[in-house]
Each structure stands twice: as structure tokens, then as C-alpha cells.
């Protein structure tokens, strides 16, 4: 008898959507019952598309329902994180461990909350999952939900917050600060937010403020591109932040040199300091190349400062600019904008970020 394969067919995921259950069962005439497949090297039960009848049959053939993939995630983790709640009761009835922990320390409920899968979280909690678990950083489920929330996730965050608060989670000063962060992010992108999702998301944000008793974040007032640009008093850091809020669009390059001077320094600093330069590429190098030229337009900075900007930009371009130099570029950007309140139209730029 020929030895059975230890790997599932390459098109197994597609088969789960197109083949009959009998055809899927026939796969295991040639493959081991615990054969692996997919990017995570999981068993057939690990695929969220696996139909109920096949899940039950595989279990009856001896495949352990909790067999983890290469990341230590069980099939229950897969349903939780992908937002496929309907099979959660089935897996649990077949013996799945509701508190199984993957290689990153996540239970299925923590995986669902971290990915903002409200219905999966609800199904797990209704089946008895512990809501007291903490993530690797020591954050509660409620904190993890708020930390993970981006603009598109706000409606799901509301549902998860209600669910957890109803199970004893507490509103704290820290959770309120996270809600304020969510509000600030939304306001920054409000003008360009997906129109099809806007009303639902805006209403959900209002509900989030109510739940956590947080004063709504003020609507952003963007510069009109024509009026003189007023640079507020304060440290250069405070002024840079204020100019970012005033001038920088939610995506892409701005319409004025003043905007781009602030935006480029902010984008480069964020990539270097927050992201460790992981996405440093041609676009970022082109930003660094363009920056000194911005400072030479209109009423330019002094020759010494322009030369300094060129030297720093050269170091930054090579990826060696995070040792205090980036702060200096941002400071020079603020100084130039302060000298040039009249908006200067931005020409073509050689980058797309």
C-alpha cells in the first residue's frame, strides 16, 4: 500500500468552497487524516471554510480537534480571529479547549478581541470563555480591543466594549484615553473617510464616547490652502504637532510646500522612530532628497541652515539619521514655515507615500 501524503492538496482551500463533502472525504484516501496545508500549515479542521459535516467526520476518524498549526493556533483560534462564529459551538462539542493558548499567549477569546471580531467574542463568552485573561503586555481584553481599534473597526469595538463591560470590565482613565485616541484618529481622517461606511462609523464613535463617558474630540479644522498660515507659540515640537493637524491631509501629499515640509519630516520620523525603518524604501529616500529644496523656496532659511539640512538629509537618506538628526529636520521645517505664512503651491514630487 502506498504511503499517504502528509500535506493537503495545494488547492484544498478552494476545494472547501467548490467540492462536495464526499469529494473532500476522498482526499483522505491519499492524505493522512492529520495532513497539513495552507500558509499556517494547519489540519483540514483548521480551515475556517471546512464544512460542519467534514469537521465531524474528521473528528470521528481520529483527528484531534485541537491540533495546532505552526503558530500554535487551534481551529478554535482560527474561527475566533477570522470572525467565523457559527462553528464555535460545534468545535467545543467535539472537545475543543476554549482556553487553549497559542505561541503568542492568546486564547481564542483574546484572538477574537484583538482582531475586533465581536460575534466570535460573543459566541466564546456565551460558551464560558474566561474574560479575565490578559495579553502579553498585561492588558485586559477591553484594553486590547481599544488599543487594536482603527477607524474601520469602531462599530465592532462598540459591540465588544458593551459585551465586556456587561461582564464586569471597568471604565478607567486609561480606557478613556484610548477612546480619545480613537476619536483623534477618526477626526484626522474624517474628510476622506469611506462615504459608504461613514454614517455607521460616525454613529458608533458617538456611542463609544457615551459608553466611556468621554467628551467628543473636536472636529478637525484643516487649512484652506489659501489663507496665511499661523504658526502658534510653543516649543518646536508643539508647533510641529499643531502644524501637522492644520496642514497635513489624511493621505498623500499636500497642496502646499508648507504642508509637505511638515508632512515629510513627520512621516520620516514616524518610520524611523516608531517603525524602526522596517519600510524604509525609495519613497522615503526621495522625501529626504526633496526636503532641503523645500527650505530654499520662498523666504529661504539661512545658508548655514540650508547646508545643515542637506547634510542631515543625506545621512537620513542612507538610513543613518535617527540619532537626533531627525528632530533637527523637524525643527528646521517649523522655522521655515514660520518665515513663509503665504501658501506656496507644491509642484510634482518624486514619491507616492
Secondary structure by P-SEA (a helix, b strand, c coil): ccccccccccaaaaaaacccaaaaaacccccccccccccccccccccccccaaaaaaaaaacccccccccccccaaaaaaaaccccaaaaaaaacccccccccccccaaaaaaaacaaaaaaaaaaacccccccccccccaaaaaaaaccccaaaaaaaaaaaaaaacccccaaaaaaaaaaaaaaaaacccccccaaaaaaaaaaaaaaaacccccccccccccccccccccccaaaaaaaaaacccccccccccaaaaaaaaaaaaaaaaaccccccccaaaaaaaaaaaaaaaccccccaaaaaaaaaaaaaaaacccccaaaaaaaaaaaaaaaacccbbbbccccccc
